[in-house]
Amino acid sequence: MTSLPVIDLRVDYRTDKEKIKVFLSNFKGSQEKDLAQNFADIDIRDDEQGDADESRQLKYMTQLQKVANREQQMLVIELEDIYTHESAANDLVSRIRFNTRRYVQLFCEVVDELMPQPTRDISEYDEVIDVILHQRKERNEQIEGGQEKFPEHLLRRYNLYFKPLKSDVSLAVRDVKGSYLGRLITVRGIVTRVSEVKPLLQVNAYTCDVCGSETFQDIAKKTFNPLVDCENQNECKKNGVRGSLHMQTRACRFSPFQEVKIQEMADQVPVGHIPRSMTIHVHGNLTRCMNPGDVVHLGGIFLPIPYTGFQAIRAGLLTDTYLEVHHVYQLKKQYSDMEVTPEVIRKIEQLKHDGNIYNKFAMSIAPEIYGHLDVKKALLLLLVGGVTKLTGDGMKIRGDINVCLMGDPGVAKSQLLKYISKIAPRGVYTTGKGSSGVGLTAAVMRDPVTDEMVLEGGALVLADNGICCIDEFDKMEESDRTAIHEVMEQQTISISKAGISTTLNARTSILAAANPLYGRYNIKVSPVENINLPAALLSRFDLLFLILDKPTREDDERLAQHVTYVHMNNKHPDLEYEVIEPTTMRHYIAMARQRRPVVPPEVSNYIVDSYVRLRKVSKEDEKANKSHTYTSARTLLGVLRLAQALARLRFADSVEHSDIDEALRLMECSKESLQDEAEKEFESDQSAVSRIYRLVKSMGGSRNRRKRQKRMGKGPAGERDMDVDSDDEDDETLSMVDVRARVLNAGFTEVQLMETIRQYEDLDIWFLVNNGAKLQFNTIRA
């Protein structure tokens, strides 16, 4: 066994402490940075205005004064400030990055020296420790030579953290090697599990049962041996008495502690490997800053930690590692947590007064994908959402919008889902085949820290207050698909497993993509058979888009030109409007979601009439076997949610008729691709003459179907057609009495009817017979 030689690193910590002291005492932050950071803390008083301006420039001394006044607990030292303070301190930055733990202690020692006296009464913030310290100091002053040093953690009322340099590159979990031990590094990942916040013991306090003095023990490791005998020199040692110590929990110093697990992002995992995870330790004010599903950059110290207890027996010589966090940066922030700068406000104000913001935002969603403008409009309203209402008796009416995209392969459904999951502040992307019911809702597992049974949230819980994108929705097992029924309407997840009975929040919008039953849409069977989803699930979707891939020369040519342009230039072609950046769109939506538009009475009556008409159309479609959705009261709520989202986009406080019309138009467009091209051209002309012609022609078609059924013996006995006098009459002849009654009941006038008959007589489509009593179709032209 040989001892290693001692190597002098030539690091003078006394000189470094002097540099730190000069830096903290003299550093002045930039005016713009201080204004943005301390905007809420500005005290507008004439008599103190000069002093406030003077002290605000000294960045860290101002923070120390706030710490002394118990107004602030978090003291963040930015390495960028040290780097820009003086060029001679650049080597200090490198030493801090390579030996961070040591320099945290040095900075704390300097801060203790520079800590000013409080400028306000802080007695209201006193704790048990403050009372004990005050009594101990008074007693030590009375006893000669009784000056006893208190543990440093006991006197500090702040938590000191280092903020990494902006130029630091974030590492993947698998790139963190042993050479980074003790260094300040930045790691990127997604938070998968967050433990509860527990108190971590830093200073243990004891009381002697003989002399009554307090003894403090500084805890720096994961385990410690409690003190037993009193070591007070002035009482027990002097009198030769062995006083026993008893722990006093109220006088101990605890720090909030939280253990977090992060996992590699999907783009950081090599092909054929599984994502790696890392344990994160969070202390002090940084606790409760992360939630499962957050994508974060974590700056901290990479440290080893030995196994303890039974784990040490199993692990043997192995040692675990963890990251002690000093800085947390959220890549995707909640709508309510977004930082608004003056430039962002200026952009939003410009967009507010733009009358065509609806179309601009829709075209800015996935501009590399050709077409699908109405689908993109629906996805925009999905991001904005409606207004969630809570009634007086506790009943909740959801405001989040659910959308299902069903269509042929190759219509860019998955790409749209991927884009939405990235642009949303909390977006979770999952596939139907790779997800189980437990993976979507919540799983019961054993916590490795406390060894208790805990719930770990699934995809829907991770997407709380966000969007959950489920691809290959039709490939899910039926038992797993039923797990999201409660989420889509009640927005909660009820769990009763392993003795845990609770309700989790899942306030999320569902964006699902699916293929029809036969892979591609089969036009020979009904839409219900193609969709192959239960009505209970379909009714929970506010919009169900059926996207068919129909070959047409014009559309195919434009699509091919768009795709080849994207591949050649690595960007989308120039659009009609300028594409709005996702960051600006996210801030605009965040401000729009703060509005709570209401429905005025005149619009309410219009919604009622529209809903009754929708029910009537749905009933007719069911009879004609053309229905693909189930129209219910949820459809009415869906129209209201879409209209409220449109009103939010305009920053309006009330819903207008145009919002209702656009919501109804989107519902009609969702099934537009089901219509044949001939039907589209046929129904594109909405003039009174054309509508009357279609109505009269439909009378002839329905009459002929009834006659054929009667001749084949399918009609009831004694049934006779009211449109003809006898079965021997020509099949293409209608009674003008019935035609006139049907057309007038549909809301048209006698003049419009006669004009229609005249125009189509000139085209040889039909002609009047029996002195105008009968209308006969020309079988060759009709």
C-alpha positions in Angstrom: 0.0 0.0 0.0 1.7 3.2 -1.2 0.6 6.8 -0.6 0.3 9.1 -3.6 2.4 12.2 -3.8 0.9 15.6 -2.9 0.4 17.8 -5.9 0.3 21.6 -5.4 -2.5 23.0 -7.7 -1.4 26.5 -6.9 -4.9 27.7 -6.1 -5.0 30.4 -3.5 -8.5 30.4 -2.0 -7.7 33.5 0.0 -7.0 35.5 -3.2 -10.2 34.0 -4.7 -12.2 35.1 -1.7 -10.9 38.7 -2.1 -11.9 38.6 -5.8 -15.4 37.3 -4.8 -15.7 40.0 -2.2 -14.8 42.8 -4.7 -17.2 41.3 -7.3 -20.2 41.1 -4.9 -19.5 44.6 -3.5 -19.0 46.5 -6.7 -20.7 44.7 -9.5 -23.4 46.8 -11.2 -26.0 45.2 -13.4 -27.1 46.6 -16.7 -30.0 49.0 -16.5 -32.3 47.1 -18.9 -31.6 43.8 -17.1 -32.3 45.2 -13.6 -35.5 46.9 -14.9 -36.8 43.7 -16.3 -35.8 41.7 -13.1 -37.0 44.2 -10.5 -39.9 45.7 -12.3 -42.3 44.5 -9.6 -40.1 45.7 -6.8 -39.8 49.4 -7.7 -40.9 51.5 -4.8 -42.1 54.9 -6.0 -41.5 57.4 -3.2 -40.1 60.8 -3.8 -38.0 61.0 -0.6 -36.2 57.6 -1.3 -36.0 57.8 -5.1 -32.4 58.8 -5.2 -31.3 56.1 -2.8 -33.3 53.5 -4.6 -31.6 54.4 -7.9 -28.2 54.3 -6.2 -28.7 50.9 -4.6 -30.5 49.3 -7.6 -27.3 49.5 -9.6 -25.3 47.4 -7.1 -26.9 44.1 -8.2 -25.8 41.7 -5.5 -25.6 44.2 -2.6 -29.2 45.0 -3.2 -30.1 41.3 -3.1 -28.1 40.9 0.1 -30.1 43.7 1.7 -33.4 42.0 0.7 -32.0 38.8 2.2 -31.2 40.6 5.5 -34.8 42.1 5.5 -36.2 38.6 5.0 -37.7 39.6 1.6 -35.7 37.1 -0.4 -34.3 33.7 0.1 -32.8 32.8 -3.3 -29.4 34.2 -4.1 -28.4 33.4 -7.7 -24.8 34.1 -8.8 -24.6 34.4 -12.6 -21.3 33.2 -14.0 -21.9 35.7 -16.9 -21.6 38.5 -14.4 -18.3 37.2 -13.1 -17.1 36.7 -16.7 -17.9 40.3 -17.7 -16.8 41.9 -14.4 -13.1 41.8 -15.2 -10.9 39.9 -17.6 -8.6 38.8 -14.7 -11.6 36.9 -13.2 -12.0 34.6 -16.2 -9.8 32.0 -14.6 -12.1 32.3 -11.6 -15.1 31.3 -13.7 -13.2 28.2 -14.9 -12.3 27.2 -11.4 -15.9 27.6 -10.3 -17.1 25.3 -13.1 -14.5 22.7 -12.3 -14.8 22.7 -8.4 -18.3 24.1 -7.9 -19.0 22.5 -4.4 -15.9 24.2 -2.9 -16.8 27.6 -4.4 -20.4 27.5 -3.1 -18.8 27.3 0.4 -16.4 30.2 -0.4 -19.2 32.4 -1.8 -21.3 31.7 1.3 -18.4 32.7 3.6 -18.0 36.0 1.7 -21.8 36.6 1.7 -21.8 36.1 5.5 -19.1 38.8 5.8 -20.9 41.2 3.5 -24.4 40.7 4.9 -25.8 44.1 5.9 -27.9 44.8 8.9 -31.7 44.8 8.3 -33.3 48.1 7.6 -36.8 47.1 8.8 -38.3 45.3 11.7 -38.0 41.5 11.1 -39.2 40.3 14.5 -42.5 39.0 12.8 -40.4 36.5 10.9 -38.7 35.0 14.0 -38.7 31.3 14.4 -37.9 29.0 17.3 -34.2 29.0 16.2 -34.1 32.8 16.4 -35.4 32.8 20.0 -32.8 30.1 21.0 -30.0 31.9 19.3 -30.9 35.2 20.9 -31.0 33.6 24.4 -27.7 31.7 23.7 -25.9 34.9 22.7 -27.1 36.8 25.8 -26.0 33.9 28.0 -22.6 33.7 26.3 -22.1 37.4 26.9 -22.7 36.9 30.6 -20.3 34.0 30.9 -16.6 34.8 30.6 -15.1 33.0 27.7 -18.4 31.6 26.7 -18.3 32.7 23.1 -19.4 29.6 21.2 -19.5 29.3 17.4 -22.8 28.4 15.9 -23.1 26.2 12.7 -23.0 28.2 9.6 -26.3 26.7 8.2 -28.1 27.8 11.3 -27.4 31.5 10.7 -27.9 31.6 7.0 -31.3 32.7 5.7 -30.6 32.2 2.0 -29.9 29.5 -0.6 -27.0 30.2 -2.9 -27.1 28.9 -6.5 -24.9 29.3 -9.6 -26.4 30.1 -13.0 -24.3 28.5 -15.8 -22.9 30.4 -18.7 -25.2 31.0 -21.7 -22.6 29.4 -23.9 -22.8 26.1 -22.0 -23.9 23.2 -24.3 -26.7 21.1 -22.8 -25.6 17.4 -22.6 -27.7 14.3 -23.1 -27.9 11.9 -20.1 -25.7 9.3 -21.8 -23.0 11.9 -22.5 -22.4 12.7 -18.8 -19.2 10.8 -18.1 -17.1 10.3 -15.0 -14.8 13.2 -15.9 -17.6 15.6 -15.1 -17.7 14.6 -11.4 -17.7 17.8 -9.3 -18.3 20.1 -12.3 -21.1 22.4 -13.1 -22.8 21.0 -16.2 -26.1 21.4 -18.0 -28.3 18.4 -18.8 -31.3 18.3 -21.1 -34.2 15.8 -20.6 -37.9 15.3 -19.9 -39.1 14.9 -16.3 -40.7 11.5 -15.7 -41.2 11.3 -12.0 -41.3 13.9 -9.2 -41.3 12.9 -5.5 -43.0 14.8 -2.7 -41.2 17.6 -1.0 -39.6 16.2 2.2 -37.7 18.1 4.9 -33.9 17.4 4.7 -32.0 17.8 8.0 -29.1 20.2 7.8 -28.5 21.1 11.5 -29.6 18.8 14.3 -30.3 20.5 17.7 -30.0 18.8 21.2 -30.9 19.9 24.7 -28.9 18.7 27.8 -31.1 17.4 30.6 -28.7 18.6 33.2 -27.4 22.1 32.3 -30.2 22.9 29.7 -27.8 24.2 27.1 -28.3 23.6 23.4 -25.9 21.7 21.2 -26.0 21.9 17.4 -24.7 19.3 15.0 -23.9 20.1 11.4 -25.2 17.4 9.0 -23.2 17.2 5.8 -23.8 13.6 4.8 -26.6 11.3 4.0 -26.2 9.5 7.4 -24.9 10.7 10.8 -24.4 9.4 14.3 -26.4 11.3 16.9 -24.6 12.9 19.8 -25.1 11.4 23.2 -23.1 13.3 25.8 -23.1 17.0 26.5 -19.9 18.7 25.6 -20.6 22.1 27.2 -17.4 23.3 28.7 -19.0 25.9 31.0 -21.5 23.6 32.7 -21.3 19.8 32.4 -17.5 19.5 31.7 -16.6 22.0 34.4 -18.7 20.2 37.0 -17.6 16.7 35.8 -21.2 15.7 35.1 -22.2 13.6 32.1 -25.4 15.1 30.8 -27.4 13.2 28.2 -28.6 15.0 25.1 -32.2 14.9 23.7 -33.1 15.9 20.2 -35.2 19.0 19.8 -37.0 18.9 16.5 -38.4 22.4 16.7 -34.9 23.9 16.9 -33.5 21.9 14.0 -32.8 23.4 10.6 -34.5 21.7 7.7 -34.3 22.4 4.0 -36.9 21.4 1.4 -35.8 18.4 -0.6 -37.2 16.8 -3.7 -36.0 13.9 -5.9 -36.7 14.1 -9.6 -36.1 11.6 -12.4 -35.3 12.9 -15.9 -35.1 10.8 -19.1 -33.4 11.4 -22.4 -35.4 13.0 -25.2 -36.4 10.8 -28.1 -34.0 12.7 -30.5 -31.1 12.0 -28.2 -31.5 8.2 -28.1 -29.4 6.2 -30.7 -31.1 3.7 -32.9 -31.6 0.4 -31.0 -31.0 1.9 -27.5 -33.4 2.6 -24.7 -33.6 6.0 -23.1 -31.4 6.5 -20.0 -32.4 8.3 -16.9 -30.7 10.4 -14.2 -31.5 11.1 -10.6 -31.9 14.8 -9.7 -31.7 16.3 -6.2 -33.5 19.6 -5.7 -33.0 21.7 -2.6 -34.5 24.9 -1.2 -36.4 27.3 -3.4 -36.0 25.3 -6.6 -38.4 22.6 -5.3 -41.8 22.4 -6.9 -40.4 24.0 -10.1 -40.8 20.9 -12.2 -43.8 18.6 -13.1 -43.9 15.3 -14.9 -43.8 16.0 -18.6 -41.7 19.2 -18.5 -38.8 19.5 -20.9 -36.0 21.2 -19.0 -32.4 22.2 -19.1 -30.9 21.6 -15.6 -27.6 23.2 -14.5 -26.1 21.6 -11.5 -23.1 19.7 -9.9 -22.6 16.1 -11.0 -21.7 14.2 -7.7 -21.4 10.6 -6.5 -23.3 9.2 -3.6 -22.7 5.8 -1.9 -25.5 3.4 -1.4 -26.8 3.0 2.2 -28.7 0.3 4.1 -29.6 -2.9 2.3 -28.8 -1.3 -1.0 -25.2 -1.1 0.0 -25.0 -4.9 0.6 -26.4 -5.6 -2.8 -24.4 -2.9 -4.6 -21.1 -3.9 -3.1 -18.4 -1.5 -4.5 -20.8 0.3 -6.8 -21.7 4.0 -6.3 -24.7 5.9 -7.6 -24.5 9.4 -9.1 -26.9 12.3 -9.1 -27.1 16.0 -10.2 -27.5 18.7 -7.5 -29.5 21.3 -9.3 -28.6 25.0 -9.3 -30.6 26.3 -12.2 -33.8 25.1 -13.9 -34.8 26.4 -17.4 -38.2 25.3 -18.7 -38.2 24.9 -22.5 -42.0 24.9 -22.7 -43.7 27.0 -20.1 -47.3 27.1 -19.1 -49.5 29.7 -20.7 -49.7 31.5 -17.3 -45.9 31.3 -16.7 -44.8 32.9 -20.0 -42.5 35.9 -19.7 -44.0 38.8 -21.7 -41.4 41.3 -23.1 -42.3 44.7 -24.5 -41.4 43.4 -28.0 -43.9 40.5 -27.7 -46.6 42.9 -26.5 -46.0 45.2 -29.5 -46.3 42.2 -31.9 -49.5 41.1 -30.2 -51.0 44.5 -30.4 -50.3 44.6 -34.1 -52.0 41.2 -34.6 -55.0 42.2 -32.5 -56.0 44.9 -35.1 -55.4 42.5 -38.0 -58.8 41.5 -39.4 -57.6 38.3 -41.0 -55.8 36.9 -38.0 -57.9 33.7 -38.1 -56.6 32.7 -41.6 -53.0 33.9 -40.8 -52.7 31.7 -37.8 -54.3 28.7 -39.5 -51.8 29.0 -42.4 -48.9 29.3 -39.9 -49.7 25.8 -38.5 -47.4 23.3 -40.2 -46.8 25.4 -43.3 -44.7 22.6 -44.9 -47.9 20.5 -45.2 -50.0 21.3 -48.2 -53.7 22.2 -47.9 -55.9 21.0 -45.1 -56.8 24.7 -44.3 -60.1 23.8 -42.5 -58.3 21.1 -40.5 -55.6 23.6 -39.5 -58.4 26.1 -38.4 -59.9 23.4 -36.2 -56.4 22.7 -34.7 -56.0 26.4 -34.0 -59.3 26.5 -32.1 -58.1 23.3 -30.3 -55.1 25.3 -29.0 -57.2 28.3 -28.0 -60.0 26.3 -26.4 -63.3 27.3 -25.0 -64.3 28.6 -21.6 -64.4 26.0 -18.7 -67.4 26.7 -16.5 -68.0 25.7 -12.9 -71.6 26.0 -11.7 -72.7 26.9 -8.2 -73.5 23.3 -7.3 -70.0 22.1 -8.4 -70.9 20.8 -11.8 -68.1 21.3 -14.3 -68.6 22.0 -18.1 -65.4 21.5 -20.0 -64.0 24.1 -22.3 -61.3 22.0 -23.9 -61.9 20.9 -27.5 -61.5 17.3 -28.7 -60.7 16.7 -32.4 -60.4 13.4 -34.3 -58.7 13.2 -37.7 -59.7 10.1 -39.6 -58.6 9.5 -43.2 -56.6 7.6 -45.7 -52.9 6.9 -45.3 -50.6 9.6 -46.5 -52.8 12.7 -45.7 -50.3 14.0 -43.1 -52.3 13.2 -40.0 -49.3 12.2 -37.9 -47.3 15.2 -39.0 -50.0 17.5 -37.9 -50.2 15.7 -34.5 -46.4 16.0 -34.1 -46.5 19.7 -34.9 -49.3 20.4 -32.4 -47.5 18.5 -29.6 -44.5 20.6 -30.2 -46.2 24.0 -30.4 -48.4 23.4 -27.3 -46.9 24.4 -23.9 -47.6 20.9 -22.6 -47.9 18.4 -25.4 -47.7 14.6 -25.1 -47.5 12.4 -28.2 -48.3 8.7 -28.0 -49.5 6.0 -30.2 -52.5 3.7 -29.8 -50.7 0.4 -30.2 -47.8 1.4 -27.9 -50.1 2.6 -25.1 -52.1 0.7 -22.6 -55.0 1.9 -20.4 -52.6 2.2 -17.4 -50.0 4.0 -19.5 -52.6 6.6 -20.5 -54.1 7.1 -17.1 -52.0 6.2 -14.0 -50.0 3.3 -12.7 -49.4 2.2 -9.1 -45.8 1.6 -8.2 -43.4 1.5 -5.3 -41.5 4.7 -4.6 -37.7 3.9 -4.4 -37.1 6.7 -1.8 -39.8 6.1 0.7 -40.8 2.6 -0.3 -44.4 3.5 -0.3 -47.1 2.8 -3.0 -47.5 5.9 -5.1 -49.3 6.8 -8.3 -47.3 7.6 -11.4 -49.2 9.6 -14.0 -49.6 8.4 -17.5 -49.8 10.4 -20.8 -53.1 12.0 -20.0 -51.9 13.2 -16.6 -48.7 14.5 -18.0 -50.7 16.5 -20.5 -52.7 18.3 -17.8 -53.6 21.8 -19.0 -52.2 20.8 -22.4 -52.9 18.6 -25.4 -52.5 14.8 -25.6 -52.0 13.6 -29.2 -52.9 9.9 -29.8 -51.9 8.5 -33.1 -53.1 5.2 -34.5 -56.3 5.6 -32.4 -58.1 2.8 -34.2 -55.3 0.3 -33.3 -55.9 0.6 -29.6 -57.5 -2.3 -27.7 -61.2 -1.7 -26.8 -60.5 -2.1 -23.1 -57.7 0.5 -23.3 -59.8 2.9 -25.4 -62.5 3.0 -22.7 -60.0 4.4 -20.3 -60.2 7.9 -21.9 -64.0 8.1 -21.9 -64.0 9.8 -18.4 -61.1 12.1 -19.4 -62.8 13.4 -22.6 -65.9 14.6 -20.8 -65.3 14.8 -17.0 -61.6 15.6 -17.4 -60.7 13.5 -14.3 -59.2 10.0 -13.8 -60.7 8.0 -10.9 -58.3 5.4 -9.4 -59.0 2.6 -6.9 -56.0 0.4 -6.8 -53.7 -1.0 -4.1 -55.6 0.8 -1.3 -55.3 4.1 -3.1 -58.6 5.8 -4.0 -58.3 9.2 -5.5 -59.2 11.4 -8.5 -56.5 12.9 -10.7 -56.9 15.9 -12.9 -56.6 15.4 -16.6 -57.7 18.8 -18.0 -56.4 18.0 -21.5 -57.6 18.3 -25.0 -57.5 15.0 -27.0 -56.3 15.1 -30.6 -56.6 11.7 -32.1 -55.7 10.4 -35.6 -57.1 7.1 -37.0 -57.5 5.1 -40.2 -60.8 3.7 -41.4 -61.7 0.1 -40.8 -60.3 -1.2 -44.0 -57.1 0.9 -44.0 -58.5 3.1 -46.7 -62.0 4.5 -46.9 -64.4 2.2 -48.6 -67.0 4.2 -50.5 -69.2 1.1 -51.0 -70.1 0.8 -47.3 -71.7 3.4 -45.0 -69.6 5.9 -43.1 -70.5 4.3 -39.7 -68.9 1.0 -40.9 -65.8 2.8 -42.1 -65.3 4.7 -38.9 -65.8 1.6 -36.6 -65.8 3.6 -33.4 -68.6 3.4 -30.7 -71.1 6.2 -30.6 -70.2 6.9 -26.9 -66.7 7.8 -28.0 -67.6 9.7 -31.2 -70.0 11.9 -29.4 -67.2 13.1 -27.1 -65.3 14.6 -30.1 -66.3 18.1 -31.0 -65.1 17.7 -34.5 -64.5 14.5 -36.5 -62.7 15.1 -39.8 -63.0 12.5 -42.6 -60.1 13.2 -44.9 -60.2 11.1 -48.2 -57.4 10.9 -50.7 -59.1 11.4 -54.0 -57.1 11.7 -57.2 -57.7 14.9 -59.1 -55.2 16.3 -61.6 -55.2 19.9 -60.3 -54.8 19.0 -56.6 -52.3 16.3 -57.3 -50.2 18.6 -59.4 -50.2 21.4 -56.8 -49.4 18.9 -54.0 -46.4 17.5 -55.9 -45.1 20.9 -56.6 -45.4 21.9 -52.9 -43.6 18.7 -51.7 -40.8 19.0 -54.2 -40.2 22.6 -53.3 -39.9 21.7 -49.6 -37.4 19.0 -50.4 -35.3 21.2 -52.7 -35.3 24.4 -50.6 -35.8 22.9 -47.1 -38.5 25.4 -46.4 -42.2 25.9 -47.3 -43.1 28.0 -50.4 -44.3 31.6 -50.1 -47.8 31.6 -48.8 -50.6 34.2 -49.2 -49.8 35.6 -45.8 -46.6 35.9 -43.8 -46.0 32.9 -41.6 -46.2 33.8 -37.9 -43.5 32.3 -35.6 -44.6 29.6 -33.1 -43.3 31.7 -30.2 -45.4 34.7 -31.2 -48.4 32.4 -31.7 -47.9 30.8 -28.3 -47.8 34.2 -26.6 -50.9 35.4 -28.5 -52.8 32.3 -27.5 -51.7 32.7 -23.9 -53.2 36.2 -23.8 -56.3 35.1 -25.7 -57.0 32.3 -23.2 -57.4 34.9 -20.5 -60.7 36.1 -22.1 -64.0 34.6 -21.0 -66.5 35.5 -23.8 -70.2 35.2 -23.0 -73.2 34.3 -25.2 -75.7 37.2 -25.6 -79.5 36.3 -25.7 -79.9 37.0 -29.5 -77.0 34.7 -30.3 -78.4 32.1 -27.9 -81.7 31.9 -29.9 -79.7 31.5 -33.1 -77.8 28.6 -31.6 -81.0 26.9 -30.5 -82.5 27.1 -34.0 -79.2 25.8 -35.5 -79.1 22.9 -33.1 -82.7 21.9 -34.0 -81.8 22.0 -37.7 -78.7 19.9 -37.1 -80.9 17.3 -35.3 -83.3 17.2 -38.3 -80.4 16.8 -40.8 -78.9 14.1 -38.7 -82.2 12.2 -38.7 -82.5 12.5 -42.5 -78.9 11.3 -42.9 -79.6 8.3 -40.7 -82.5 7.3 -42.9 -80.4 7.7 -46.0 -77.5 5.7 -44.4 -75.2 8.7 -44.8 -74.6 9.6 -41.2 -71.1 9.4 -39.8 -71.5 11.2 -36.4 -74.1 11.1 -33.7 -75.8 14.5 -33.1 -76.6 15.0 -29.5 -76.5 17.6 -26.8 -72.7 17.3 -26.8 -72.8 18.6 -30.4 -74.5 21.8 -29.0 -71.8 22.2 -26.4 -69.2 21.6 -29.1 -70.6 24.5 -31.2 -70.5 26.8 -28.1 -66.9 25.8 -27.4 -65.8 26.5 -31.0 -67.6 29.8 -31.1 -66.0 30.9 -27.8 -62.6 30.0 -29.1 -63.2 32.1 -32.2 -64.3 35.0 -29.9 -61.1 34.6 -27.9 -59.0 34.9 -31.0 -60.6 38.3 -31.6 -60.1 39.2 -28.0 -63.8 39.8 -27.8 -66.0 39.6 -24.7 -69.1 38.2 -26.4 -69.9 35.6 -29.1 -71.3 36.9 -32.4 -73.4 35.3 -35.1 -70.4 35.0 -37.4 -68.6 32.8 -34.7 -71.6 30.4 -34.7 -71.7 30.3 -38.5 -68.0 29.5 -38.7 -68.4 26.7 -36.0 -71.2 25.2 -38.0 -69.2 25.6 -41.2 -66.3 23.6 -39.7 -68.7 20.8 -38.7 -70.0 20.7 -42.3 -66.5 20.8 -43.7 -65.5 17.8 -41.6 -67.5 15.5 -43.8 -67.1 17.4 -47.0 -64.7 14.9 -48.5 -67.4 12.2 -48.4 -69.3 14.0 -51.1 -68.7 13.0 -54.7 -67.3 15.6 -57.1 -70.6 15.6 -59.0 -72.5 16.2 -55.7 -70.2 19.1 -54.9 -70.8 20.7 -58.3 -74.4 19.9 -58.0 -74.8 21.5 -54.6 -72.5 24.4 -55.3 -75.3 26.4 -57.0 -77.6 27.6 -54.2 -79.9 29.7 -56.3 -83.7 29.4 -55.8 -84.2 27.9 -59.3 -81.6 25.2 -58.7 -82.8 24.3 -55.3 -86.4 24.0 -56.5 -85.2 21.8 -59.3 -83.4 19.5 -56.9 -86.4 19.3 -54.7 -88.8 18.4 -57.6 -86.3 15.8 -58.9 -86.0 14.2 -55.4 -89.8 13.9 -55.4 -89.6 11.9 -58.6 -86.8 9.7 -57.2 -88.5 8.9 -53.9 -91.8 8.1 -55.7 -90.1 5.7 -58.1 -88.5 3.9 -55.2 -91.8 3.4 -53.5 -93.4 2.1 -56.7 -90.6 -0.4 -57.2 -91.0 -1.7 -53.6 -94.7 -2.1 -54.1 -94.3 -4.0 -57.4 -91.7 -6.3 -55.7 -94.2 -7.0 -52.9 -92.2 -5.0 -50.2 -94.9 -2.4 -49.5 -97.8 -2.9 -47.1 -101.1 -4.1 -48.3 -103.4 -1.5 -49.7 -100.6 1.1 -50.1 -101.1 3.6 -52.9 -98.9 6.4 -54.1 -100.4 9.8 -53.7 -98.3 11.3 -56.5 -100.1 9.3 -59.3 -103.6 8.2 -60.0 -102.9 4.6 -61.1 -99.9 2.2 -61.3 -100.2 2.2 -65.1 -99.3 5.9 -65.3 -95.8 6.9 -66.5 -93.1 6.7 -63.9 -91.7 10.1 -64.8 -94.9 12.1 -64.2 -95.7 14.2 -61.1 -98.9 15.9 -60.1 -98.6 19.7 -60.1 -100.8 19.8 -57.0 -98.2 17.8 -55.0 -95.3 19.7 -56.6 -96.8 23.1 -55.7 -97.6 22.0 -52.1 -94.1 20.6 -51.6 -92.3 23.6 -53.0 -94.5 26.2 -51.1 -94.0 24.3 -47.9 -90.2 24.5 -48.4 -90.4 28.3 -48.3 -90.4 29.2 -52.0 -93.0 31.3 -53.8 -95.4 30.5 -56.7 -93.4 32.9 -58.9 -90.1 31.1 -58.2 -91.8 27.7 -59.0 -93.2 28.9 -62.3 -89.9 30.5 -63.3 -88.1 27.2 -62.5 -90.6 25.2 -64.6 -90.2 27.7 -67.5 -86.4 27.7 -67.5 -86.1 23.9 -67.4 -88.9 23.6 -70.1 -86.6 25.6 -72.3 -83.8 23.1 -71.6 -86.1 20.2 -72.5 -85.7 18.7 -69.0 -89.5 18.4 -68.4 -92.8 19.7 -69.8 -96.3 20.3 -68.6 -99.1 17.9 -69.8 -102.9 17.6 -69.2 -103.4 21.4 -69.5 -100.7 22.0 -66.8 -102.0 19.5 -64.3 -99.1 17.1 -64.7 -95.3 17.6 -64.9 -93.5 15.0 -67.0 -89.7 14.5 -67.1 -87.9 14.0 -70.4 -86.3 10.6 -69.8 -83.6 11.3 -72.3 -82.5 14.7 -70.9 -83.4 14.5 -67.2 
